[in-house]
Each structure stands twice: as C-alpha cells, then as structure tokens.
Amino acid sequence: MAGLQADDINDAFLQNLFTETIYMVEGETHEPAQPEEVPAPVASAEVAVAAPEKPAPVKNLITDHKPVSTPVIPHLPVPTAPAKYKIAGTNDKGIAILVTVPDAEFEKLPQLEFLQKILYAIGLKPTDVAYVNNVSGAIARFEDLQQELQLSYIISFASRLETALPHDKFTLYHPVMVGEIPVVFSQALAKLENDVEQKKLLWNALRQVFL
C-alpha cells in the first residue's frame, strides 16, 4: 500500500470526522494559531523628582536687628564679713592689749587710769600699745591677730586665745610663749582693780616678760 501523503491523511481524517460536505475557500490557509503577543510594557515615564526647595535663610539674631542700647545693670555692693576685732592706738612697740568688752567701754580704754598705771609700771607708754577688742565674742585666734597688726607681746584681760602653734597650757598669770611671742593672761580690768592679790599675781607675771 502506497504510503499516504500528509495531505491525504488530512483529507481522509476530515472525511471521517465530518459527514457534511466541506468546502475549502481558496486563499485560506490553516496555520496553527499563534499565541497572542502581549504588548511589551510601556516604560513608565520617569517621574520628575522635584528639586528640594532651598530653605529660607536663617535670620542672624546677632547682627540682623536694629542696635539696642546695652541694659544698665545696677552695681550692688559686695557684702563684707563683719570685722572680728576693733583696734585702736598707735602700737609703736607691737604690744596688744586684748579685751572682750562692749563698744562704749572699749572707747574709754585708752584713757583708763588703772590700765595706764599698769603700763607705766613696766616701762610702757600709751603709744607703745594697740588696744584690741574681740568684738565677735568668739575665742580670739593668735594667727588672726598676727595678720591684723604688728605683734611682739600680748597682754590679755579676760579674753581667751587659741592657736595652732605648740604652746604650754594657757593659765592666769603664767606667761606662755607662742612661737617667739610672750602671752600673759589676767582677770578682767574691772575685777582686777579692787583685788590686791590679783594685782600682785599680775605684777609677777609682767616682770617675767618686761623687766
């Protein structure tokens, strides 16, 4: 049996599939359907990126304003610490007469006759000494007195004294050396004036230092 050509197979196959008469229209061809072409995606138009807006210039608060006058700041006095000591006298020989008394009593001290007699007894004049009143009432410090005035001797009438320097115990009518400075302690002048025994004790102590 002669081999069938492709056209014969197609005709025989069609005759068996369709009983009706099939007419072939000239010019028509039967080609396998081509897959529908999907149009290529159109590239989206580039989105124009807006350039960032230039920020408004920052105002220079230092120079971009009308000059104004500098405010006047009132001058307030700086508070000072109250003085610890009130000092009178010329102190020609660096001798401190230390007391703790009211201001009115201190003002009369350079003219106090009883004190002048004590000074004359040991060869001193009123101009040789400094009258020092411990107005704070606290214990006087030796180092503070050294800063306040020239100091060679201290005679203390009922006014306590302290120091960081080594020294013997401070007692009445017993001269004590603080560094190179002799210190003599006595009762208050008001008590001493009418007490003969206290006067004798003071005299003995002063003689050890000045005579």
C-alpha positions in Angstrom: 0.0 0.0 0.0 1.4 3.2 -1.1 2.3 5.5 1.7 -0.2 8.3 2.3 1.0 11.8 2.0 0.3 14.4 4.6 -2.4 16.0 2.5 -4.1 12.6 2.0 -4.1 11.9 5.7 -5.6 15.2 6.4 -8.4 14.7 3.8 -9.2 11.2 5.0 -9.2 12.4 8.6 -11.5 15.2 7.9 -13.9 13.0 5.8 -14.3 10.6 8.7 -14.7 13.5 11.2 -17.3 15.5 9.3 -20.2 13.9 7.2 -21.2 17.2 5.7 -19.6 18.4 2.5 -16.8 20.7 3.4 -15.8 23.5 1.0 -12.4 24.9 1.1 -12.2 28.6 0.5 -9.4 29.5 -1.8 -6.8 31.7 -0.2 -7.5 30.5 3.3 -4.8 28.6 5.0 -4.9 26.7 8.1 -2.0 27.6 10.1 -1.6 26.9 13.8 -2.8 29.8 15.9 0.0 31.9 17.1 0.0 32.9 20.7 -1.3 36.4 21.1 1.5 38.7 21.5 1.4 40.6 24.8 2.4 44.1 24.1 5.6 44.9 25.8 5.0 47.0 28.8 5.4 50.6 28.1 8.1 52.1 30.2 6.5 54.4 32.6 7.5 57.9 32.1 10.2 58.9 34.5 8.7 60.7 37.4 10.3 64.1 37.7 11.7 64.5 41.1 11.2 68.0 42.2 14.4 69.6 43.4 14.2 70.3 47.1 13.2 73.8 47.9 16.0 76.0 49.1 15.4 76.7 52.8 14.9 80.2 53.7 18.0 81.8 55.1 18.2 81.7 58.9 18.0 85.1 60.3 21.1 86.1 62.1 19.8 87.1 65.5 23.1 88.7 66.4 23.5 91.1 63.5 20.2 91.3 61.7 18.4 93.6 64.1 18.4 97.2 65.0 21.0 98.0 67.5 19.7 98.4 71.0 21.3 100.1 74.0 23.0 97.8 76.5 20.9 97.4 79.6 22.4 99.1 82.6 22.9 96.6 85.4 22.8 98.3 88.8 26.0 97.9 90.8 25.4 96.1 94.1 27.9 96.4 96.9 29.6 93.1 97.8 28.7 92.2 101.3 31.8 92.0 103.6 32.2 89.8 106.6 31.9 91.7 109.9 35.2 92.6 111.5 36.4 90.3 114.2 38.5 92.9 116.0 38.3 96.6 116.6 41.8 98.1 117.0 42.8 101.5 118.5 46.2 103.0 119.4 49.5 103.6 117.6 51.2 100.3 118.6 54.8 101.7 118.4 56.2 98.5 120.2 53.8 95.8 118.9 52.1 95.2 122.3 48.5 94.1 122.0 46.2 94.8 125.0 43.4 92.2 124.3 39.9 92.6 125.8 36.4 91.5 125.1 34.1 94.4 126.2 31.2 96.5 124.9 32.0 99.2 122.4 31.3 102.0 124.9 33.8 100.5 127.4 36.4 100.0 124.7 36.2 103.6 123.6 37.3 104.7 127.1 40.0 102.1 127.4 43.0 104.2 126.2 42.1 106.8 128.9 41.5 104.3 131.7 43.7 105.4 134.6 44.2 101.9 136.1 45.4 100.5 132.8 47.8 103.4 132.3 49.3 102.7 135.8 49.9 99.1 134.8 51.7 100.1 131.6 53.9 102.7 133.4 54.9 100.1 135.9 56.5 98.0 133.2 58.0 101.0 131.3 55.4 101.4 128.6 53.7 104.5 127.3 50.1 104.6 125.8 51.6 105.0 122.3 53.5 101.7 122.7 50.4 99.5 122.6 47.4 98.6 120.4 44.0 98.2 122.1 42.3 95.2 120.6 38.6 94.5 121.2 37.4 91.0 120.3 34.0 92.2 119.1 32.8 88.8 117.8 32.9 87.4 121.3 34.4 84.1 120.0 37.7 82.9 121.1 40.4 85.1 119.5 42.9 83.4 117.2 46.6 84.1 117.6 47.1 83.8 113.8 44.3 86.3 113.1 45.9 88.9 115.4 49.3 88.4 113.6 47.6 89.3 110.4 45.8 92.3 111.9 48.7 94.1 113.5 52.4 94.1 114.4 52.7 91.7 117.3 55.6 91.3 119.8 53.7 90.8 123.1 50.1 90.0 124.1 48.5 91.0 127.5 45.0 89.5 127.6 42.5 90.8 130.1 39.8 88.1 130.4 39.8 87.3 126.6 40.5 83.8 125.6 43.0 82.9 122.9 43.7 79.8 120.7 46.4 78.9 118.3 47.6 76.0 116.1 51.2 76.5 117.3 52.6 74.3 120.1 52.5 76.0 123.5 52.1 75.4 127.2 48.6 75.5 128.7 47.2 79.0 129.0 46.6 79.8 132.7 46.2 83.1 134.6 49.4 84.9 135.4 51.6 82.3 133.9 53.5 83.7 130.8 53.3 81.4 127.8 55.5 81.5 124.7 53.6 81.2 121.4 56.3 81.0 118.8 58.6 83.9 119.9 55.7 86.0 121.4 55.1 86.0 125.1 51.4 85.9 126.2 50.2 86.9 129.7 46.6 86.2 130.8 44.9 88.2 133.5 41.5 88.7 135.1 39.3 91.5 133.6 40.4 95.0 134.5 37.1 95.7 136.3 37.8 92.7 138.7 41.5 93.3 139.0 41.3 97.0 140.1 39.9 96.2 143.6 41.7 92.9 144.2 45.1 93.3 145.8 46.0 89.6 145.4 45.2 89.5 141.7 47.3 92.7 141.2 50.3 91.0 142.8 49.9 87.9 140.6 49.7 90.1 137.5 52.7 92.1 138.6 54.9 89.0 139.0 53.8 87.7 135.5 54.6 91.1 133.8 58.0 91.3 135.5 59.0 88.0 133.9 58.3 89.3 130.5 59.1 93.0 130.5 61.7 93.6 133.3 
